[in-house]
Amino acid sequence: MQALILAGGSGTRFWPLSRRQRPKQLLALDAGRSLLRETVERVRPAVGDDGIWVSTTRGLVDAVARELPEVPRERILAEPASRNTAPAIGWCLGRMPPELRDEVVAVLPADHRVADAEGFRAALTAAQGAVRSSDRVLTLGVQPTRPETGFGYLEIGDPLADGDVVRRVLRFTEKPDAETARELIASGRYLWNAGIFVFRVGRLLQELDRLAPQIGAGLRRIAEEPEGAEAVYRELPALSIDYAVMERLEGLATVPLDCGWSDLGSWEALAGELAADEAGNAVQGDVISIDSTGCLLWADEGQIAALGLRDLVVVRTGDTVLVIPRERSQEVKRIVEALRERGRDELL
């Protein structure tokens, strides 16, 4: 099995700690190592040293190479432009040697947290076996722990075979409202879509041709005329792999994943993963907290002194401070957009 790790990104979700040249996957948010390094170490026992591929942007190639010096440069693939995950995955698969077209590939983001690495690898191995035996496309679906509105949901059906851990996927439900999310979880028939897919290289390229023909045709043109790759690639539809292929794919199956997974999609999500003090505060760095509860207080440089705060995220870096209610931490990108509009590129 090969692993294609998606390590692009623009560094907005964890602003101001994350920036264009230091996006989330290059940060050590809940461990001593970066999320990218943690991802590689988690998957390496399942794919071997020669099975690691990384998809990133041109601006991050050098940073990724410094973080992963053991991965040859020819396996750090910089897409010609930023066009979302469907073009990126298809383009990277096309860069792999032709002899890998019948091999199984696991595509996974570089910025997730997994508490049980061994359980994660067991799920990958089960998915790999199902791909080899049936040529299906597999996804890893996470057991829900709360009525989350920011994830897609997979309705699961019967096992592929008696006693099989692999289950059929009946349909996708994209990012439901809170009431619907509670109903889906109560039914016991739904998993979160973790955005982790396992398939045979040639099969996924065929499905891109069939379900996203403009992307498929563009990728074939790039293969035939590589000197014009950037111009062609910039014209491809900027679609996610979920929307372009997975949500419309017949025969999709899933392996339920119960391994302490989190996408660490916001400061609020990170606060839920970190150890809290007796007042419910998650603290990092040089922090003094008095009579404050339910806060995330993160001092990357300098000191934070907090008194009487309730349910806030406070992040201090060398050049700025973020203060935002925990429940609105998904909106930090609005600040990034305002800075961009004001020409404050030095803060991006």
Secondary structure, DSSP 4 states (H G I P E B T S, - for coil): -EEEEE----S-TTTTT-BTTB-GGGS-SSSSS-HHHHHHHHHHHHH-GGGEEEEE-GGGHHHHHHH-TTS-GGGEEE-SS---HHHHHHHHHHHS-GGGTTSEEEEEESS-EES-HHHHHHHHHHHHHHHHHH---EEEEEPP-S--SSS-EEEEEEESSTT-S-EEEEEEE-S--HHHHHHHHHHT-EEEEEEEEEEEHHHHHHHHHHHSHHHHHHHHHHHH-GGGHHHHHHTS----HHHHTGGG-TT-EEEEE-S-EE---SHHHHHHHS---TTS-EEEEEEEEES-BS-EEEEEEEEEEEES-BSEEEEE-SS-EEEEEGGGGGGHHHHHHHHHHTT-GGG-
